[in-house]
Amino acid sequence: MSTPEPALLSSVLERVRQHAFAEIRGGRTIDPQTGHEGVADLNDPSWRVRLMAIRDLVRLGDSAATALQPVLRDEDPHVRHVAATALGILGARIGAADALEDRLAKDTNPVVRGQAAVSLGQLGLERVAERLAGRLDHESDPDVRHRIELAIGQLRAGRRSTELAGAYAAIDDHAISLVEVGQPAISFELTDTNGDPWRLADFLGRGPVVLIWVFADWCPVCHHEFRDLIDLQDEFEARGITVATIECHDRFRCRLMTGQERPPSYRGGNLAAVQPQTAYRGRIWWPHLADPAGAVGAVYGVDPLEFVVHSEWINRPSTFVIDRDGIVRFAYRGTFWGDRPSIAETLEMLESQRYDFEHPKRLHAE
């Protein structure tokens, strides 16, 4: 197997090493200006540095697998994170499992340990599942334990993430343009949790379209939004409003959110009130779309991999309203995990046509 040009690999990693990422404290990003959780600056480039580094590592292909394994011991946790992420996306099986298991056992940073667990789940090696189950007895961080449980579930279900490498490799940084209010929405096609295609263009002209970016199955706010959408189905449908939720994960993670895969224990019962397999069965009337590399999110300014919540890099919570003519009427990008209109508030805006919402705790950059 050939190895990538050392200078090329080093230049990708050096971009990450030289970037000044915000502090992560208690599994959450702390805004450098306000001192609160989140990132106030909507022009912050951190997400792009991370996303493009992962893309470039993935573009190096299978030849990068061996070269990336020692990078998992780099002094910089951000470098270790992107290396672990790329190994999982590449599905690099030769030696990668042992190297990732070493990070899961020894890394002092819970974000890196959690990503190592997720990447192990993506490799598709069934024998790893039992070793991960044994690792649960030694992991005290609830967020990392959750990621280990996700990986075990994915391995035992045989859900290897085959779409990730192509999605990351195809990201075109020159095509990323910020969708703003008053501009035409940029059309896209994604697949839902069943693998069926969903095209924005198919719904323009019928009525308003609402796009809602959520986080992941561990997010109680996201589950509240799902329950509200279920409760308000009649109101949305009576007004001819199309709704789609979007998650910047592979299809397996998205299916966990909708209860189509067996859920883990939800961080020791933190989400005990939410049991997707029973609460959502036959009730999710809208498509939940997988944006596996966050490419559509990047175009819409959702900033995939912008900040950390529960020790995982996530996108900004965001809501967009597009009118029947395909014009964006509302574009809201959150500054922390809870910063966006509720489902009821979104419906009220659609009825009143007044799109002036601002969360009372929204962070503001200086």
N, C-alpha and C positions, 0 to 999 in steps of 0.2 A: 504493500500500500504506500503510495506517495504521501509526503508530508507537505503542508502548505509552506510557502515562502516565509521564513522566520520574520523578516522585516514587515511583511504584510500583517501577520498575526499580531506582532508587537504593536504596530501602529493602531490597530483596532482597540486593543486593550489599553493602550496609553491614553486614548481619548477619554475612556472611562476613568482612568486613574487620575487624570488632570482636572476632571470636572469637580466643581464644588457643590456637591449634593447637600441638601438640607439635613439637619440632624434627625436621626430616628431615635425616639425615646419611648420605651414601653410598647414597642411594636407599632408605633405610629410616627409619621413624619411631623416635625414641629416647624411651623413657618418661621423663618429667620427674622421677619419684620414684626410680627404680632405676638410671637411666642405661643400661639394656639395651634392645635392640630390642623394640618392641611397645608395648602400652598395658595397664598392670596394672589400672587402674580400670574395672571392668565397667559403671560408671554414667557413664563419660565421654561427654559430649554431642557430641563433635566430628563423629561420623558423621551425627548427626541434623541438625546445622547445615548440613553439606555436602549431604546428600540432599534436604532440604527446599528449599534454595536452588536446586538443579538443577530440582526439581519445579516450583517457582514460576516459574522462567525458562521452562520448557517450557510451562507453562500460559498464558504470554503469547502463545504461538503464533508463527506466521510473522511477525507484525508485529515481533517482537523481534529478528529476524535482523539487520537493518541497525543497530539500536541497540547490539547486542552486539559488533559487529565492532571498534569503537574500544576497547571494554572489554578486548580481548585485549592491549592495551598498558598496562593498569593497573599501578601499582607493586607491588601485592600479588599474589604468585604464586598464592595460593588463589583470588582473584577471577578471575585469568586462567584458572585451571584450570576453574572452574565455567562460565565463559563459553564456553570451548572445548568442554566436554562438552555444554552445551545446544545449541550450533550443530550438533554432530554428530547429536544425538538428534532435533532438529527437521528434519534433512535440508535445512537452509537452503542452497540452492544459489546464490542471487543474491549474488555478491560474497564469500560465506563462504569459498570455496575459496582465493581469493587471500589473504584475511586469515589463514587457518589456515596456509597455506604460509609466510607471512611469520613466524609464530610458530615454526614448525618450523625455519626457517633461522636465526632470530635470538634466540630466547628463551634466557636463561642458565640456566633451570631445567629439568632433564631431565624432571621430572614433567609440566610444561606442554608441553614438546616432544613427549613421548610421547603425551599426550592429543590434541595437535593432529594427530598422525599417525593415531591411531585414529579421530578425528572425520572426517578426510579420507576414510578408508576407508568410513565410514558414509554419506557423501554420495551415493555411487553414480555419480560422474562418471568415466567410463572414461579420459578424456584425462589425468586426474590421475595415473594409475598410472605412466606413463612419467616424469613429472616426479618422482614419489616415488623411482623407481628411480635416477634421477640423484642424488637427495639422499643415497642410501646411501653414495656415495663421499665425502661431506663430513661424515658423522656418526660420531663416535668412540665415543659412549656405547653399549655393547652393548644396554642395555635399550631405548633409543630406536630403535636399529637394528632390534630385534625388532619394535617397534610399527610401524615403517615397513614391514617385511616382511609383517606381518599385514594392513596396509591395502592393500598391493599385491595380496596374495592375495585379499582380499575383493572388490576392484574387478575383478580379472580373472575371478573366478568369478561375478560378477554377483549377489552376495549382499547386497543392500541391506537394512539393518536397519529394517524397516517397523514392527516391534512396539514399539519403544522409546518413542516419544512417548506412545502411549496408556497404556503401563504406568506411566510416570513421572507423567503427568497424573492418573492414577487413585489415586495414593497418598493415603490418608486418615490424617493424623497422629493424629487422635483415636481411630482404630481400632487403633493400635499398642499392644499390651499384651504384657508379658513372659510367655512360657510358662515355667512352673516345674514342678519335680518335685512329683508328687502331684496336679497339676491335669489336667483333660482337655486333650488335644492340640487345637489349633485346626486344623480341617480346611482344606484348600486344594486348588486344582487348578492344575497347571502342565503345560506340554508338554515332551516329550522332544526329543532332537536330530533326530528324524524328523518332528516336528510333531504327534505323537500325544498326546492328553490323558492325564494321570495324576492320579488323585484319591486322596488319603489315605484318604477314607472307604471306598473300595472294598476296602481291605486290612485295616481294623480288624475284629476278630473272628476273623480267620483265624490269627493268631499275632503275635509281636512284629514291629514295624516299626522299622528303623534308618534315620535320616536323617543324611547326612554332607555337610556343606558344604565344598567345596574351593575353590581359588583360580582357577587358569588353566593353560593349556597349558605355560607356562614353569616350572611348579612341580615340581621333582623329587620332593618329598615326596608330592604328589598322585599322581604317576605310580607311585610305590612302593605307594601305597594301592590304586590300580587293579590293579596286578599281584598284590597280596595278595588282593584280592577275587576275581580270576580263579583264583588257586591254591586258594582256600578255598571255591569254589562248592559243592562237594558237601556240605561241613560246614554251610553256611548253609541249603541247600535241604533237607537231611535233617532239620533242626530246624524247618522251616517258617518261617524268618525271612525277611521281606521287606526288601530293601535298596534305597535310592534315594540317589544322589548328586545334589547341587544346586550350581549355579554361578550367581553373580549377574552374568551377562552375557547378551548376546543369543545367539540360536541359532547364529550363525556362530562365535562364540568357543567355545561349548560343543562344537560339532562339531570344532573344532580339537583340543580336549582328548581326544575319543574317536577321533581319527584319521580322521574322515569327510571332512575337507577336507585339501588338500595342506598339510603343515606347513612353516613356514619353517625357517631353518637352526638354530634353537634357540640363539640367543646365541653364535654362533661355536663351536658344538660342545659347549656346557656340558651339554647333555642328549643327547650322542651315543649313550648307551646306551639311550635311549628313542626308538623310532621307532613312534609310534602307528599309522601306516597298516599296518604289518606286524605289530606286537606285539599289537594289539587286534582285528584283523580276525576277525569271527565269534566273538569270545571274551567280549565284554562282555554279560553275562547280566542285568544290572540296568538300570533306566532312569537315564540322566543327564539331569537336568531343568534347563531354563533358567528362571531367575528374573530377567527382564531389567532390572527396576528395583530388585531387592533387596527387594521389598515383603514377600514371605513371610519372608525373612531378618530383616527389621525386626521382624515380629511374634514371631519365635522368639528374638530377642535376639542374632542373629548379627552385628548392627551393620555392615551394608554400608558401605564407604567409611570404615572406622574408622582404619586405619593403612596406611602405605606399605611395600611390599616390591617390590624390583626396579623402583623408580620408578613404581609403579602403586598407586592406592588400592584396597584390598581389604577383604573381610569378615574377621571372626574365624574361625579354623578351629574348627568346632563339630560335636559328635556328640550325637544325641538317640536315646533308646530309648523306644518307646511300646508298652505291653502290649496284649494282645488286646482289653482292655476300653476302649482309647483313652486310658489314663492315662499320663502321662509318668513314666517310672521313672528316667531318667538324662538330665541336661541339662548338657552340658559346653561351655563357651565359652572358647576359648583366649585367652591374653594375648600370645602372639607366634606367629610363623609355624609353629613346630613343636609347639605346646602342645595336644596332645589324645591320646587313646589310639590305639594302632595298631589295625589291623584284627584282628589276632590277639588283642590285649587286649580289644577290644570283644566278640569271640566268647566269650572266657573269662568276661567279666562276664555275658553272656547265659546261659551254662551254669550259673554259680554263683549267679546272682541277687544278687550283691554288687556294688553300684554305688558303690564308694568310690575310684575312680581319681583320682589327682592327678599330673600330670607332675612329675618331679623338678626341673625347671628353671622351673616356673611362677612368673610374677612376682606379687608381692603388694603391693597398695596399702597405704600407711600408714594 
